[in-house]
Amino acid sequence: MSFVKPKTLSFTPSTSSDVVSYNVRIVPTGTAFGYDIPAANIAHTVDASNPSAPVSVKLSDVVGSASLAAGNYDVFVTAVNVDGNESDPLAISNVPFDLVAPAAPTNGSVA
């Protein structure tokens, strides 16, 4: 069984006091952002000792069981407040997703 290194999404949290979560949308590169694109929702957690510490989450936790083909994607993150309003998006463009491990070495021996 091979191993594909997971990617981690990191961003600086919103400074708005009423943010309760973030929506993450992952789309093929060049796809225009839209609030109608399905989103994964992640909880807004703040480190009380460092409120501006980056939010980090493994993209595999965001994507879940949905499958992405290898290729380049744009990642959009919006802040969501208690009323369900969303911020303008943070856009992280042209992120390569290499989902295939290399071929295993062959013809080995131990002398």
N, C-alpha and C positions, 0 to 999 in steps of 0.2 A: 504494500500500500504506500503510495507516495504522499508527500506533504506539500501543500500549497500555502505559502505564508499569507496570513490574513492581513488585510489593509485596515488601518485605523483612521477614522474621521475625527479630526480635532478642530475646534473653533472656539473663539472667545465668546462667552455668553452675553446675551442681551443685558443692557444696563437698566432696562425697564423693571420696575418692582412688581408688576402684575403678570410676568411671564410664568406660565405653568408647564410648558413643554416646547419641543421643537419638532417641526415636520421636516423629514428628509426625503427628497425625491432624487432618484438616480435614473438618468435617461441617456440614450445614445448621444454622443457628441454632436452638437449642431441642432439639437431639438430645442425649440423655444420653450422657455419657462412658462408654466401656467398653473394657477391654483387648482385647476381641475385634474391635474396629473395625480394619480394615486400616491399617497405619502405614507411613510412609516413614521410613527410618533414615538419620540423618546422623552422621558421625563426630564424636567428641569431640576437639576440638583446643584446646590451651591455649597462650596467649601466656606463655611463661616469665617475661617481664619484667612482665606484668600478668595474673596468673591469674584475676582477677575481671572481665576485659574481656568485654563482651557477645559472645555467639555470634550471628552474623548469617548468614543464608542467604536467597537469593531464593526466594520461594514457588514460582515456576515450576520451579526445580530440584528442589523437594520433590515437587510434584504430577506432574512429568514429563509423560508423554503422556496421563495421565488428564485429562479435561476437566471443568471446573467451569462451571456456568451462572452468569450474572450473578445476584447476590443477596447475602445476608448469611450468613456462616459463623462457626462457633466453631472456634478452633484450640487443640488440646491438645498439650502437650509433656511427655514423661516422660524421665527419665534412666534409662539401662540400665547395669547393672554387669556385671562379667566373667562372672557366673553367669547372666545373662539376666533378673535380677529388675528390675522397673520401679518407679520412684518414684510417689508421688501425682502427678497431673497439674497442670501450670501451665495455667490456662484463660484464653484471650484471647477474649472474647465479642463477638459481633455485629460482625464485621469485614466491611465492605462490599467486594464484588468487582465492580467496574465493568469489564467485559471488552469493552466496545464503544467504539470511538473515535467522536468526534463526526462529523457530516456535514461534508464539505469545503465551503469557500466556493465561490460560483458567480458567474457574470457579471462576471469581472474584465477589466480592460484596462490598458494602459500607454500613456500619451500622450507 
